[in-house]
Amino acid sequence: MAFDRLQPYNDLPLLPPVAELESKAVLKQVIAARTALADLRGAAKLLPNQGVLIQAIGLQEAKLSSEIENIVTTNDDLFRGFANDGEGASPQTKEVLRYKDALWQGHQWVKQGMPLTTRLFESLYQTVKQADDGVRRLSGTKLANPISGQIVYCPPEGESLIRDKLANLEQFINGVSELDPLVRMAVMHYQFEAIHPFPDGNGRVGRILNILQLQAEGLMDVPILYLSRYIIENKAAYYRGLSGVTENGDWESWVLYMLRGVETMAHVTRQRIEAVLALMAEAAAGAEKVLPKVQVPAILDVVFRHPYCKVRFLEEAGLGSRPTCTKYLRLLVGAGLLREQPVWRENYFINDAFFEALAR
């Protein structure tokens, strides 16, 4: 049956696709993407504490992935909200922070060796949307062009049918396959978006699944490679690629798009790591001039984990009493490594140079 964008796509084909996925062009791009990933993994291992980057890049990804869905916050609001556990944050910032929580939840799931399943998908959706439902039960879901209002896609309908397609997706993700894992990730992402299993948040959950599959396949040790920035910068091609598969079976263009995204963002993230490493070395040299040398690594670990740092964070790390920790942070301000900013009853010590490194 020919695809009709005005009717529920209940005939969405099961995986694996019938098409040839690993064309000559795709295999060539796989090599480039894998090389970039290997370089990124090597750079990440040079960090004295990978948790610094996991947290900071995870927050950046949460912000960018939410922007694709027109949920917008600023770095300032986001990191301040993170420092305050969401207290006093705008609804948009709170939703972005929930995305960050879902990222971490998925990372822990994969670390425990758990397969990617519908149960995980629903849990991620519930965290992102602060919801208690799951797979869509109501009919009538239609996806429209935000500018023209034209209907572009109607996903499959009926909870039972959707769960059957998700079960097939699970099998494809977790089963034995001769396909390269990066190609399989591209196919997985398309299929999840085409199933569109939840009332909302499908794009964000689908983008979380990308990094989780890379981790599950052993291609990434820690969750630091994300595609949201690439998608934002190539948004028209992203939606064109999805519709190309749906309407014309053009898998090659879609897989190439995703592989180029992996290669591009692996290079970008490696450059960020190199910038952060240089910054941390510079900060250590400056901090050793004003702080007890024995305390410098632990203090900087807190400062880089929390670019919006509060005295309490140093206290909780066991670095001294409140007066002592306040003194440490103000010495770093005096050395030009932090900026102190009072906000109502709270003083923040802001690592501006770290923000600049993350923005590269």
C-alpha atoms as a printed R data frame, in Angstrom:
    type eleno elety resid chain resno      x       y      z
1   ATOM     1    CA   MET     A     1  0.000   0.000  0.000
2   ATOM     2    CA   ALA     A     2  1.342   3.467 -0.951
3   ATOM     3    CA   PHE     A     3  2.249   5.739  1.949
4   ATOM     4    CA   ASP     A     4 -0.430   8.323  2.752
5   ATOM     5    CA   ARG     A     5  0.756  11.060  5.108
6   ATOM     6    CA   LEU     A     6 -2.829  11.752  6.191
7   ATOM     7    CA   GLN     A     7 -3.431   8.182  7.432
8   ATOM     8    CA   PRO     A     8 -1.846   6.367 10.433
9   ATOM     9    CA   TYR     A     9  1.242   4.531  9.189
10  ATOM    10    CA   ASN     A    10  0.173   1.170 10.619
11  ATOM    11    CA   ASP     A    11  2.032  -0.546  7.768
12  ATOM    12    CA   LEU     A    12  5.374   0.787  8.977
13  ATOM    13    CA   PRO     A    13  7.703  -2.068  7.922
14  ATOM    14    CA   LEU     A    14  9.337  -4.174 10.620
15  ATOM    15    CA   LEU     A    15 13.107  -4.335 11.033
16  ATOM    16    CA   PRO     A    16 15.527  -5.170  9.581
17  ATOM    17    CA   PRO     A    17 14.834  -3.152  6.449
18  ATOM    18    CA   VAL     A    18 14.658  -5.017  3.162
19  ATOM    19    CA   ALA     A    19 16.960  -2.401  1.570
20  ATOM    20    CA   GLU     A    20 20.727  -2.727  1.228
21  ATOM    21    CA   LEU     A    21 22.002  -0.619  4.120
22  ATOM    22    CA   GLU     A    22 25.760  -0.903  3.803
23  ATOM    23    CA   SER     A    23 26.450   0.574  0.406
24  ATOM    24    CA   LYS     A    24 29.970   1.528 -0.640
25  ATOM    25    CA   ALA     A    25 29.330   5.147  0.372
26  ATOM    26    CA   VAL     A    26 27.945   4.078  3.763
27  ATOM    27    CA   LEU     A    27 30.887   1.776  4.534
28  ATOM    28    CA   LYS     A    28 33.330   4.550  3.635
29  ATOM    29    CA   GLN     A    29 31.521   6.911  6.006
30  ATOM    30    CA   VAL     A    30 31.453   4.229  8.724
31  ATOM    31    CA   ILE     A    31 35.264   4.154  8.646
32  ATOM    32    CA   ALA     A    32 35.468   7.945  9.014
33  ATOM    33    CA   ALA     A    33 32.949   7.980 11.884
34  ATOM    34    CA   ARG     A    34 34.654   5.121 13.704
35  ATOM    35    CA   THR     A    35 38.055   6.812 13.395
36  ATOM    36    CA   ALA     A    36 36.647  10.019 14.873
37  ATOM    37    CA   LEU     A    37 35.005   8.040 17.696
38  ATOM    38    CA   ALA     A    38 38.275   6.273 18.510
39  ATOM    39    CA   ASP     A    39 40.081   9.625 18.692
40  ATOM    40    CA   LEU     A    40 37.369  10.935 21.016
41  ATOM    41    CA   ARG     A    41 37.607   7.926 23.324
42  ATOM    42    CA   GLY     A    42 41.362   8.412 23.533
43  ATOM    43    CA   ALA     A    43 41.024  12.098 24.369
44  ATOM    44    CA   ALA     A    44 38.389  11.412 27.033
45  ATOM    45    CA   LYS     A    45 40.750   9.015 28.821
46  ATOM    46    CA   LEU     A    46 43.210  11.885 29.333
47  ATOM    47    CA   LEU     A    47 40.794  13.683 31.640
48  ATOM    48    CA   PRO     A    48 41.710  13.236 35.303
49  ATOM    49    CA   ASN     A    49 38.016  12.995 36.146
50  ATOM    50    CA   GLN     A    50 35.638  12.094 33.318
51  ATOM    51    CA   GLY     A    51 32.696  12.982 35.546
52  ATOM    52    CA   VAL     A    52 33.466  16.661 34.972
53  ATOM    53    CA   LEU     A    53 32.780  16.308 31.258
54  ATOM    54    CA   ILE     A    54 29.904  13.846 31.591
55  ATOM    55    CA   GLN     A    55 27.972  16.317 33.708
56  ATOM    56    CA   ALA     A    56 28.771  19.471 31.761
57  ATOM    57    CA   ILE     A    57 28.258  18.009 28.290
58  ATOM    58    CA   GLY     A    58 25.142  16.196 29.507
59  ATOM    59    CA   LEU     A    59 23.648  19.531 30.562
60  ATOM    60    CA   GLN     A    60 24.588  21.088 27.218
61  ATOM    61    CA   GLU     A    61 22.943  18.177 25.397
62  ATOM    62    CA   ALA     A    62 19.818  18.529 27.528
63  ATOM    63    CA   LYS     A    63 19.631  22.198 26.562
64  ATOM    64    CA   LEU     A    64 20.197  21.623 22.823
65  ATOM    65    CA   SER     A    65 17.933  18.584 22.516
66  ATOM    66    CA   SER     A    66 15.138  20.506 24.218
67  ATOM    67    CA   GLU     A    67 15.681  23.476 21.898
68  ATOM    68    CA   ILE     A    68 14.796  21.237 18.945
69  ATOM    69    CA   GLU     A    69 11.361  20.910 20.596
70  ATOM    70    CA   ASN     A    70 11.183  24.702 21.198
71  ATOM    71    CA   ILE     A    71 11.864  24.365 24.931
72  ATOM    72    CA   VAL     A    72 14.426  27.104 25.421
73  ATOM    73    CA   THR     A    73 16.528  28.133 28.394
74  ATOM    74    CA   THR     A    74 19.873  29.879 28.772
75  ATOM    75    CA   ASN     A    75 23.161  28.439 30.024
76  ATOM    76    CA   ASP     A    76 22.917  30.863 32.917
77  ATOM    77    CA   ASP     A    77 19.442  29.659 33.952
78  ATOM    78    CA   LEU     A    78 20.301  26.019 33.309
79  ATOM    79    CA   PHE     A    79 23.491  25.809 35.386
80  ATOM    80    CA   ARG     A    80 22.033  27.958 38.159
81  ATOM    81    CA   GLY     A    81 18.964  25.698 38.171
82  ATOM    82    CA   PHE     A    82 21.228  22.663 38.322
83  ATOM    83    CA   ALA     A    83 23.125  24.162 41.263
84  ATOM    84    CA   ASN     A    84 19.808  24.663 43.081
85  ATOM    85    CA   ASP     A    85 18.294  21.251 42.230
86  ATOM    86    CA   GLY     A    86 15.714  23.057 40.105
87  ATOM    87    CA   GLU     A    87 14.427  25.260 42.927
88  ATOM    88    CA   GLY     A    88 13.243  28.608 41.602
89  ATOM    89    CA   ALA     A    89 13.907  27.620 37.983
90  ATOM    90    CA   SER     A    90 11.526  28.369 35.116
91  ATOM    91    CA   PRO     A    91  9.267  25.575 33.828
92  ATOM    92    CA   GLN     A    92 11.436  25.378 30.696
93  ATOM    93    CA   THR     A    93 14.629  24.997 32.735
94  ATOM    94    CA   LYS     A    94 13.016  22.335 34.924
95  ATOM    95    CA   GLU     A    95 12.040  20.358 31.827
96  ATOM    96    CA   VAL     A    96 15.610  20.565 30.498
97  ATOM    97    CA   LEU     A    97 16.915  19.371 33.870
98  ATOM    98    CA   ARG     A    98 14.550  16.399 33.695
99  ATOM    99    CA   TYR     A    99 16.079  15.530 30.326
100 ATOM   100    CA   LYS     A   100 19.485  15.554 32.022
101 ATOM   101    CA   ASP     A   101 18.091  13.195 34.669
102 ATOM   102    CA   ALA     A   102 16.828  10.857 31.942
103 ATOM   103    CA   LEU     A   103 20.261  10.850 30.290
104 ATOM   104    CA   TRP     A   104 21.882   9.804 33.548
105 ATOM   105    CA   GLN     A   105 19.178   7.223 34.212
106 ATOM   106    CA   GLY     A   106 19.812   5.647 30.800
107 ATOM   107    CA   HIS     A   107 23.574   5.694 31.327
108 ATOM   108    CA   GLN     A   108 23.210   3.809 34.612
109 ATOM   109    CA   TRP     A   109 20.876   1.296 32.947
110 ATOM   110    CA   VAL     A   110 23.454   0.488 30.259
111 ATOM   111    CA   LYS     A   111 26.307   0.370 32.788
112 ATOM   112    CA   GLN     A   112 24.437  -2.414 34.575
113 ATOM   113    CA   GLY     A   113 24.399  -4.416 31.343
114 ATOM   114    CA   MET     A   114 20.642  -4.067 30.817
115 ATOM   115    CA   PRO     A   115 19.324  -4.279 27.226
116 ATOM   116    CA   LEU     A   116 17.503  -1.367 25.593
117 ATOM   117    CA   THR     A   117 13.832  -2.254 25.974
118 ATOM   118    CA   THR     A   118 10.354  -0.759 25.879
119 ATOM   119    CA   ARG     A   119 10.460  -0.656 29.665
120 ATOM   120    CA   LEU     A   120 13.488   1.655 29.455
121 ATOM   121    CA   PHE     A   121 11.895   3.752 26.699
122 ATOM   122    CA   GLU     A   122  8.803   4.329 28.848
123 ATOM   123    CA   SER     A   123 10.891   5.137 31.901
124 ATOM   124    CA   LEU     A   124 12.899   7.749 29.972
125 ATOM   125    CA   TYR     A   125  9.686   9.294 28.634
126 ATOM   126    CA   GLN     A   126  8.186   9.429 32.137
127 ATOM   127    CA   THR     A   127 11.292  11.167 33.480
128 ATOM   128    CA   VAL     A   128 11.506  13.697 30.641
129 ATOM   129    CA   LYS     A   129  7.807  14.573 30.730
130 ATOM   130    CA   GLN     A   130  7.175  13.974 34.459
131 ATOM   131    CA   ALA     A   131  4.354  11.678 33.345
132 ATOM   132    CA   ASP     A   132  2.860   8.463 34.694
133 ATOM   133    CA   ASP     A   133  1.480   7.103 31.428
134 ATOM   134    CA   GLY     A   134  3.389   5.318 28.678
135 ATOM   135    CA   VAL     A   135  2.766   4.087 25.142
136 ATOM   136    CA   ARG     A   136  0.066   6.052 23.294
137 ATOM   137    CA   ARG     A   137 -3.467   4.748 23.658
138 ATOM   138    CA   LEU     A   138 -5.459   7.533 22.012
139 ATOM   139    CA   SER     A   139 -5.826   7.833 18.259
140 ATOM   140    CA   GLY     A   140 -5.533  10.944 16.130
141 ATOM   141    CA   THR     A   141 -1.845  11.828 16.548
142 ATOM   142    CA   LYS     A   142 -0.723  13.972 13.612
143 ATOM   143    CA   LEU     A   143  2.644  15.642 13.074
144 ATOM   144    CA   ALA     A   144  2.471  18.969 11.269
145 ATOM   145    CA   ASN     A   145  4.927  21.423  9.755
146 ATOM   146    CA   PRO     A   146  5.220  24.130 12.457
147 ATOM   147    CA   ILE     A   147  5.261  26.911  9.867
148 ATOM   148    CA   SER     A   148  2.654  25.844  7.301
149 ATOM   149    CA   GLY     A   149  0.531  23.654  9.576
150 ATOM   150    CA   GLN     A   150  0.495  20.987  6.850
151 ATOM   151    CA   ILE     A   151  0.235  17.397  8.127
152 ATOM   152    CA   VAL     A   152  3.489  15.611  7.297
153 ATOM   153    CA   TYR     A   153  3.088  12.314  9.123
154 ATOM   154    CA   CYS     A   154  0.601  10.242 11.118
155 ATOM   155    CA   PRO     A   155  2.306   7.559 13.223
156 ATOM   156    CA   PRO     A   156  0.896   4.066 13.842
157 ATOM   157    CA   GLU     A   157 -2.143   3.847 16.112
158 ATOM   158    CA   GLY     A   158 -3.327   1.365 18.727
159 ATOM   159    CA   GLU     A   159 -1.386   0.457 21.850
160 ATOM   160    CA   SER     A   160 -1.108  -3.219 20.902
161 ATOM   161    CA   LEU     A   161  0.242  -2.427 17.436
162 ATOM   162    CA   ILE     A   162  2.697   0.128 18.798
163 ATOM   163    CA   ARG     A   163  3.966  -2.352 21.397
164 ATOM   164    CA   ASP     A   164  4.425  -4.991 18.684
165 ATOM   165    CA   LYS     A   165  6.542  -2.581 16.663
166 ATOM   166    CA   LEU     A   166  8.552  -1.640 19.764
167 ATOM   167    CA   ALA     A   167  9.132  -5.340 20.497
168 ATOM   168    CA   ASN     A   168 10.483  -5.729 16.968
169 ATOM   169    CA   LEU     A   169 12.698  -2.680 17.537
170 ATOM   170    CA   GLU     A   170 14.018  -4.233 20.766
171 ATOM   171    CA   GLN     A   171 14.904  -7.392 18.864
172 ATOM   172    CA   PHE     A   172 16.740  -5.400 16.225
173 ATOM   173    CA   ILE     A   173 18.696  -3.337 18.768
174 ATOM   174    CA   ASN     A   174 19.701  -6.188 21.059
175 ATOM   175    CA   GLY     A   175 19.915  -9.136 18.683
176 ATOM   176    CA   VAL     A   176 22.914 -10.494 16.819
177 ATOM   177    CA   SER     A   177 23.495  -8.576 13.591
178 ATOM   178    CA   GLU     A   178 26.100  -8.344 10.860
179 ATOM   179    CA   LEU     A   179 25.348  -4.650 10.428
180 ATOM   180    CA   ASP     A   180 27.900  -2.179 11.750
181 ATOM   181    CA   PRO     A   181 26.670  -0.793 15.109
182 ATOM   182    CA   LEU     A   182 26.671   2.772 13.753
183 ATOM   183    CA   VAL     A   183 24.433   1.759 10.869
184 ATOM   184    CA   ARG     A   184 22.193  -0.064 13.310
185 ATOM   185    CA   MET     A   185 21.981   3.083 15.452
186 ATOM   186    CA   ALA     A   186 20.807   5.100 12.432
187 ATOM   187    CA   VAL     A   187 18.136   2.522 11.631
188 ATOM   188    CA   MET     A   188 17.049   2.376 15.269
189 ATOM   189    CA   HIS     A   189 16.655   6.143 15.455
190 ATOM   190    CA   TYR     A   190 14.496   6.297 12.348
191 ATOM   191    CA   GLN     A   191 12.283   3.435 13.499
192 ATOM   192    CA   PHE     A   192 11.754   4.874 16.976
193 ATOM   193    CA   GLU     A   193 10.788   8.254 15.549
194 ATOM   194    CA   ALA     A   194  8.492   6.603 12.986
195 ATOM   195    CA   ILE     A   195  6.729   4.553 15.681
196 ATOM   196    CA   HIS     A   196  6.415   7.762 17.729
197 ATOM   197    CA   PRO     A   197  5.271   5.706 20.725
198 ATOM   198    CA   PHE     A   198  4.522   8.451 23.261
199 ATOM   199    CA   PRO     A   199  2.136  11.405 23.431
200 ATOM   200    CA   ASP     A   200  5.127  13.769 23.674
201 ATOM   201    CA   GLY     A   201  8.908  13.729 24.134
202 ATOM   202    CA   ASN     A   202  9.619  11.211 21.363
203 ATOM   203    CA   GLY     A   203 12.410  13.273 19.802
204 ATOM   204    CA   ARG     A   204 14.201  13.708 23.111
205 ATOM   205    CA   VAL     A   205 13.883  10.041 24.084
206 ATOM   206    CA   GLY     A   206 15.061   9.025 20.604
207 ATOM   207    CA   ARG     A   207 18.163  11.200 20.901
208 ATOM   208    CA   ILE     A   208 18.973   9.718 24.315
209 ATOM   209    CA   LEU     A   209 18.736   6.249 22.781
210 ATOM   210    CA   ASN     A   210 21.451   7.152 20.256
211 ATOM   211    CA   ILE     A   211 24.142   7.552 22.919
212 ATOM   212    CA   LEU     A   212 22.840   4.587 24.922
213 ATOM   213    CA   GLN     A   213 23.188   2.323 21.904
214 ATOM   214    CA   LEU     A   214 26.738   3.562 21.275
215 ATOM   215    CA   GLN     A   215 27.548   2.725 24.888
216 ATOM   216    CA   ALA     A   216 25.819  -0.653 24.748
217 ATOM   217    CA   GLU     A   217 27.803  -1.523 21.611
218 ATOM   218    CA   GLY     A   218 31.081  -0.582 23.329
219 ATOM   219    CA   LEU     A   219 31.768   2.350 20.995
220 ATOM   220    CA   MET     A   220 31.730   4.895 23.846
221 ATOM   221    CA   ASP     A   221 32.859   4.421 27.437
222 ATOM   222    CA   VAL     A   222 31.000   7.421 28.837
223 ATOM   223    CA   PRO     A   223 28.040   9.475 27.549
224 ATOM   224    CA   ILE     A   224 29.749  12.473 25.955
225 ATOM   225    CA   LEU     A   225 28.869  12.227 22.249
226 ATOM   226    CA   TYR     A   226 25.510  13.702 21.283
227 ATOM   227    CA   LEU     A   227 23.940  14.663 17.964
228 ATOM   228    CA   SER     A   228 21.557  17.473 18.958
229 ATOM   229    CA   ARG     A   229 23.916  20.276 17.949
230 ATOM   230    CA   TYR     A   230 24.454  18.615 14.573
231 ATOM   231    CA   ILE     A   231 20.697  18.201 14.106
232 ATOM   232    CA   ILE     A   232 20.037  21.859 14.970
233 ATOM   233    CA   GLU     A   233 22.675  22.982 12.473
234 ATOM   234    CA   ASN     A   234 21.305  20.593  9.813
235 ATOM   235    CA   LYS     A   235 17.647  20.515 10.808
236 ATOM   236    CA   ALA     A   236 16.108  20.558  7.338
237 ATOM   237    CA   ALA     A   237 18.294  17.633  6.253
238 ATOM   238    CA   TYR     A   238 17.284  15.713  9.391
239 ATOM   239    CA   TYR     A   239 13.567  15.901  8.640
240 ATOM   240    CA   ARG     A   240 14.177  15.393  4.929
241 ATOM   241    CA   GLY     A   241 16.113  12.237  5.750
242 ATOM   242    CA   LEU     A   242 13.347  10.836  7.949
243 ATOM   243    CA   SER     A   243 10.664  11.514  5.354
244 ATOM   244    CA   GLY     A   244 12.902  10.127  2.622
245 ATOM   245    CA   VAL     A   245 12.922   6.739  4.320
246 ATOM   246    CA   THR     A   246  9.186   6.826  4.987
247 ATOM   247    CA   GLU     A   247  8.071   7.965  1.563
248 ATOM   248    CA   ASN     A   248 10.778   6.624 -0.769
249 ATOM   249    CA   GLY     A   249 12.689   3.961  1.147
250 ATOM   250    CA   ASP     A   250 15.842   6.096  0.859
251 ATOM   251    CA   TRP     A   251 17.852   4.496  3.644
252 ATOM   252    CA   GLU     A   252 21.260   5.416  2.234
253 ATOM   253    CA   SER     A   253 20.772   9.194  2.540
254 ATOM   254    CA   TRP     A   254 19.451   8.801  6.082
255 ATOM   255    CA   VAL     A   255 22.252   6.516  7.272
256 ATOM   256    CA   LEU     A   256 24.876   8.788  5.712
257 ATOM   257    CA   TYR     A   257 23.331  11.782  7.509
258 ATOM   258    CA   MET     A   258 23.583  10.048 10.885
259 ATOM   259    CA   LEU     A   259 27.116   8.789 10.260
260 ATOM   260    CA   ARG     A   260 28.279  12.264  9.274
261 ATOM   261    CA   GLY     A   261 26.674  13.533 12.466
262 ATOM   262    CA   VAL     A   262 28.683  11.055 14.539
263 ATOM   263    CA   GLU     A   263 31.908  12.006 12.776
264 ATOM   264    CA   THR     A   264 31.267  15.748 13.093
265 ATOM   265    CA   MET     A   265 30.287  15.678 16.757
266 ATOM   266    CA   ALA     A   266 33.146  13.345 17.667
267 ATOM   267    CA   HIS     A   267 35.553  15.957 16.274
268 ATOM   268    CA   VAL     A   268 33.720  18.799 18.050
269 ATOM   269    CA   THR     A   269 33.660  16.959 21.382
270 ATOM   270    CA   ARG     A   270 37.341  16.021 21.120
271 ATOM   271    CA   GLN     A   271 38.192  19.687 20.584
272 ATOM   272    CA   ARG     A   272 36.118  20.552 23.663
273 ATOM   273    CA   ILE     A   273 38.014  18.000 25.719
274 ATOM   274    CA   GLU     A   274 41.344  19.408 24.549
275 ATOM   275    CA   ALA     A   275 40.163  22.917 25.469
276 ATOM   276    CA   VAL     A   276 38.979  21.729 28.903
277 ATOM   277    CA   LEU     A   277 42.280  19.893 29.538
278 ATOM   278    CA   ALA     A   278 44.243  23.048 28.723
279 ATOM   279    CA   LEU     A   279 41.931  25.106 30.917
280 ATOM   280    CA   MET     A   280 42.240  22.692 33.851
281 ATOM   281    CA   ALA     A   281 46.037  22.766 33.601
282 ATOM   282    CA   GLU     A   282 45.988  26.573 33.523
283 ATOM   283    CA   ALA     A   283 43.578  26.687 36.464
284 ATOM   284    CA   ALA     A   284 45.737  24.282 38.481
285 ATOM   285    CA   ALA     A   285 48.821  26.433 37.915
286 ATOM   286    CA   GLY     A   286 46.921  29.552 39.008
287 ATOM   287    CA   ALA     A   287 45.255  27.866 41.976
288 ATOM   288    CA   GLU     A   288 48.540  26.519 43.338
289 ATOM   289    CA   LYS     A   289 49.707  30.095 43.812
290 ATOM   290    CA   VAL     A   290 46.861  30.960 46.191
291 ATOM   291    CA   LEU     A   291 45.562  27.670 47.677
292 ATOM   292    CA   PRO     A   292 47.159  24.877 49.722
293 ATOM   293    CA   LYS     A   293 48.656  22.638 47.004
294 ATOM   294    CA   VAL     A   294 47.319  19.483 48.600
295 ATOM   295    CA   GLN     A   295 43.761  20.811 48.261
296 ATOM   296    CA   VAL     A   296 43.979  22.113 44.684
297 ATOM   297    CA   PRO     A   297 42.894  18.940 42.802
298 ATOM   298    CA   ALA     A   298 39.835  18.377 45.016
299 ATOM   299    CA   ILE     A   299 38.777  22.030 44.934
300 ATOM   300    CA   LEU     A   300 39.115  22.280 41.157
301 ATOM   301    CA   ASP     A   301 37.183  19.042 40.755
302 ATOM   302    CA   VAL     A   302 34.213  20.676 42.505
303 ATOM   303    CA   VAL     A   303 34.610  23.944 40.595
304 ATOM   304    CA   PHE     A   304 34.615  22.167 37.235
305 ATOM   305    CA   ARG     A   305 31.773  19.828 38.171
306 ATOM   306    CA   HIS     A   306 29.715  22.868 39.191
307 ATOM   307    CA   PRO     A   307 30.442  25.844 36.901
308 ATOM   308    CA   TYR     A   308 27.902  27.667 39.099
309 ATOM   309    CA   CYS     A   309 29.601  26.765 42.357
310 ATOM   310    CA   LYS     A   310 28.319  27.381 45.873
311 ATOM   311    CA   VAL     A   311 30.219  27.227 49.139
312 ATOM   312    CA   ARG     A   312 28.031  24.282 50.145
313 ATOM   313    CA   PHE     A   313 29.451  22.147 47.332
314 ATOM   314    CA   LEU     A   314 32.965  22.432 48.780
315 ATOM   315    CA   GLU     A   315 31.642  21.723 52.271
316 ATOM   316    CA   GLU     A   316 29.852  18.598 51.034
317 ATOM   317    CA   ALA     A   317 33.109  17.441 49.416
318 ATOM   318    CA   GLY     A   318 34.765  17.553 52.851
319 ATOM   319    CA   LEU     A   319 37.056  20.452 51.993
320 ATOM   320    CA   GLY     A   320 36.552  22.375 55.208
321 ATOM   321    CA   SER     A   321 34.156  24.512 57.213
322 ATOM   322    CA   ARG     A   322 31.946  27.122 55.581
323 ATOM   323    CA   PRO     A   323 34.370  30.000 56.365
324 ATOM   324    CA   THR     A   324 37.314  27.963 55.013
325 ATOM   325    CA   CYS     A   325 35.474  26.989 51.820
326 ATOM   326    CA   THR     A   326 34.330  30.579 51.299
327 ATOM   327    CA   LYS     A   327 37.935  31.692 51.653
328 ATOM   328    CA   TYR     A   328 39.092  29.143 49.048
329 ATOM   329    CA   LEU     A   329 36.552  30.304 46.498
330 ATOM   330    CA   ARG     A   330 37.288  33.989 47.055
331 ATOM   331    CA   LEU     A   331 40.998  33.312 46.630
332 ATOM   332    CA   LEU     A   332 40.173  31.781 43.242
333 ATOM   333    CA   VAL     A   333 38.140  34.905 42.430
334 ATOM   334    CA   GLY     A   334 41.147  37.048 43.365
335 ATOM   335    CA   ALA     A   335 43.322  34.919 41.079
336 ATOM   336    CA   GLY     A   336 40.932  35.605 38.178
337 ATOM   337    CA   LEU     A   337 39.780  31.983 37.919
338 ATOM   338    CA   LEU     A   338 36.199  32.518 39.101
339 ATOM   339    CA   ARG     A   339 33.664  35.331 39.191
340 ATOM   340    CA   GLU     A   340 31.546  35.923 42.294
341 ATOM   341    CA   GLN     A   341 27.919  36.841 41.690
342 ATOM   342    CA   PRO     A   342 25.380  37.400 44.473
343 ATOM   343    CA   VAL     A   343 21.836  36.353 43.595
344 ATOM   344    CA   TRP     A   344 19.332  37.168 46.303
345 ATOM   345    CA   ARG     A   345 20.613  35.338 49.437
346 ATOM   346    CA   GLU     A   346 23.064  33.118 47.567
347 ATOM   347    CA   ASN     A   347 26.580  33.764 46.272
348 ATOM   348    CA   TYR     A   348 27.648  31.911 43.152
349 ATOM   349    CA   PHE     A   349 31.238  31.451 42.043
350 ATOM   350    CA   ILE     A   350 31.089  31.164 38.273
351 ATOM   351    CA   ASN     A   351 33.648  29.441 36.057
352 ATOM   352    CA   ASP     A   352 33.256  31.594 32.932
353 ATOM   353    CA   ALA     A   353 36.286  30.107 31.181
354 ATOM   354    CA   PHE     A   354 34.743  26.636 31.433
355 ATOM   355    CA   PHE     A   355 31.553  27.867 29.744
356 ATOM   356    CA   GLU     A   356 33.656  29.318 26.920
357 ATOM   357    CA   ALA     A   357 35.464  26.001 26.478
358 ATOM   358    CA   LEU     A   358 32.152  24.112 26.331
359 ATOM   359    CA   ALA     A   359 30.817  26.477 23.671
360 ATOM   360    CA   ARG     A   360 33.625  25.702 21.200
